[in-house]
Amino acid sequence: MKKIISILHHPLPQIDGKLAEESGLGWHFRSAKALVKYGDFLTIATRPNISAEWRFKVVDGVVVVLAPSSNLSPSREVWKWSYVSPSLASLVGHFVRYDYVPYIHEYRALNSEIILRRVGGCDVILQHHGSFPPVKEIFSDPIKVLKELNKLRRELYLKKVRGVFFVLNRREEFYLKEILNVDADVKIRTMAVDFNELKPLSEIEKSKVKENLGIVDDEVLLVTYVGIFGEEFSGIKGAHFIVKIWRELKKRLSRRVKIVITGIGESYLPLFRRLGILAYKFLTHKDFTKIVGASDAYFLPATPGYIYGGSGAVAIMEALAMGIPVVSPTLRDFPEPDHIKDLGIATEYISNENTLKEFINALIYVIENRKRYKPWVIRELSHKYYSWESFVRDFNNAVKKL
């Protein structure tokens, strides 16, 4: 039996007094669970704790271990991911001696580097989650200069890593292969979602969800998630465009439209709600996917700042799994370009008024032509790349080559 230790480099907050993993959160846990469920793997999911204590729990057949950590920058001015955990590296090093393969989620991070240095020359699998390579800009802010120099130093270390890089898109693939010239293999492989738990809703199920939201059947329901972990209000996914999009839809469409937006900080909710937008800071995964499944379209007005991470947007994969058409720049990375038109519309990343106008036009087109998008076609096309079955197949092939 193949053995994997799946590692997240940062802590996660508790949900209702329980570990985040018990609510199904964290890619380290989700992937470990999928490797158990769909593949012949023995897995451990680990990450830093938010305190100086060890914690252990078995969740859905996965051993979850939280390692002690210290917060180097409580203000987060120097590091967004400010918790450091030498104990996490020691834990991984211990299990490597028992033939566990480290699967590290996001390789451009402090704890990830400490782990890589600890395990030395063993084979690893490194998962990209949207981080950018070093930039060549000249910054006046000394902190930004320090960050980029540190990133450049880390990149040179990554160059000699053995194993496999799983990256989200062709841009990162080109950078690692052609510019950094890494020794490891590089494969495009996003994360995934459970298609067995996410299926198109019946019309009766959709009506019931809409009724619970106070939406009548003839109203168009649009959904978006614009949250970024650890941030109150982030423009990277276009949260600042929502109000203008909402007003344009009201002005240009003859039928009534409702928007559900989640991932917004508490202090911003009243603004959206006063406009009639159904805004939430957080929805449970069960509630969120029900609303997505009842929607007429999912949209994400992403900016160029999301160009490296958008290919792995979980909410979009979930929408596609449920047969919902998508309007988003991130669809540009779908592996079968000729079939993007069957999934929705891949717009430009929104960087100015013109690209925002084009995005709104695309969203209106999908709303007015939503009947032409076939839920089971959307689901079948996306299953080939975004299902856990496809993930485990690619993961298994990578492990065999180590």
Secondary structure as UniProt FT lines:
FT   STRAND          2..8
FT   TURN            16..17
FT   HELIX           20..23
FT   HELIX           27..38
FT   STRAND          41..48
FT   STRAND          55..59
FT   TURN            60..61
FT   STRAND          62..67
FT   STRAND          70..71
FT   TURN            74..75
FT   STRAND          83..84
FT   HELIX           86..96
FT   TURN            97..99
FT   STRAND          101..105
FT   HELIX           110..119
FT   TURN            120..121
FT   STRAND          124..127
FT   HELIX           142..158
FT   TURN            159..160
FT   STRAND          163..167
FT   HELIX           170..174
FT   HELIX           175..179
FT   STRAND          185..188
FT   TURN            195..197
FT   HELIX           203..212
FT   TURN            213..214
FT   TURN            217..218
FT   STRAND          220..225
FT   TURN            229..230
FT   TURN            235..238
FT   HELIX           239..241
FT   HELIX           242..252
FT   STRAND          257..262
FT   HELIX           266..268
FT   HELIX           269..274
FT   TURN            275..276
FT   STRAND          278..280
FT   HELIX           285..294
FT   STRAND          297..299
FT   HELIX           304..306
FT   TURN            307..309
FT   HELIX           310..312
FT   HELIX           314..321
FT   TURN            322..323
FT   STRAND          326..327
FT   HELIX           329..333
FT   HELIX           337..339
FT   HELIX           340..343
FT   STRAND          344..345
FT   HELIX           353..368
FT   HELIX           370..372
FT   HELIX           375..386
FT   HELIX           388..400
//
